Amino acid sequence: MKFCRSKLPAYWIPKSVVFGPLPKTATGKIQKHLLRARTKEMGPLKKSKL
């Protein structure tokens, strides 16, 4: 996040970053609808303290 703050305008800095495996189809495409569902399950975003 420090790198982002030093290189990007404030409106481009992500509010949060989540790492983990991405759900993919048999052909290797990312299943975006499953990512959106996971995001809804996570609830509201918390501000990073970095």
C-alpha positions, 0 to 999 in steps of 0.5 A: 500500500505504501508503494501505491500511495507514493505512485498513484493518485488518491482515487486510484489507491485500493481500499483493500487487497485480498489474496487467495486462489482464484476460482477458474473454469476448466479452460483457465478463465477466472469465474468473476461471478464467484468472486463477486459472490465472495465479495458480498459474503465478506461484508463491508470493507475495512480501511487498511492501516498500512 
